[in-house]
């Protein structure tokens, strides 16, 4: 009977240790959940940056190909006008 009690005690301690590792130790469920949340955030940021890079790349290609895009940027960002145009400023 004494051997059986010792065996049961060892099994209970083993189960407690395994449960501890499952819930609180390295690679626990909570830790995995936190890592998954961090991965989701990083994935979202990477997607946003990829979209931004694609938009910038498209803009670079547009600037390389056509003078219209360069002219548009010069007009709106620098306030430039063509030589044969008249500039009117409307003040409200």
N, C-alpha and C positions, 0 to 999 in steps of 0.2 A: 504494500500500500504506500509505503514511503517513497519508492521509486516512481510510482504513478503520480504522486503529488509533485515531485520534483520535475517530472516530464511536463506536466500540465503548467507548472510555473514557468518553465523555460519557453514553452509554446506561447504563453500569454505575453511574456516579455518580448519575444520575437515579433508577435503581432503588434504590440505597442510600438516597437521600434520601426516597423514597416509603415505603420499609420503615421507616425511622426514624420518620417521621411516623405511620405506622400503629401501631407498637408503643410509641413513647415520647413522641411529640409531643402537642400539644393535640388533644383528642378521640380519644386513642388507645384501644385496646381495654381496657387496664387502667383508664383513667379512666372510660370508659363503664360498666365493670363496677362500679366503686366508686360511681358515681352511681346505678346501678340498685339496689345494696344500700341506699344511703341512702334512696332512694325507697320501697323495700320497708318499711324501718323506719318511715318517716314515715306510710306508708299504714296500717300496723298500729296506730300510735299514734292516728291520726285515727279509725280504726274503733272502737278502744276508747273514745275520748272521745265519739264519737257515741253508742255504746251507753249510756255513763254519762249523757249528756245526755238520752237518751230515757227512761231509768229515772227520772231526776230530774223530767222533765216529767210522766211518768205519776204520780209521787208528788204533784206539785203539783196536778194535776187531781183526784186522789183526795182531797187535803186540801180543795180548794175545794168538791167535791161533797158529801162526807158527813161527818157528825159522828163516825161510828164510827172513822174513821182518826185524827181528832184525839183522840178518847177513848183509843184504843190507844196513841198516842204519849205522851199525858199519863200513862198508867198505867206504861208501861215505862221511859220516859226520865226522868220527873219524880217517879215514885212516888206519884201522886195516886190517891185513891179517891173513890167517890161518897158522898153524905151518908148514905144508908141502908145502907151496907156496913160490915162489920167487917173490920179488917185483922189478919191472923195472920202472924207472922214465924216461919219454921221455921229453927232453927239446927241444923246437923249437926255 
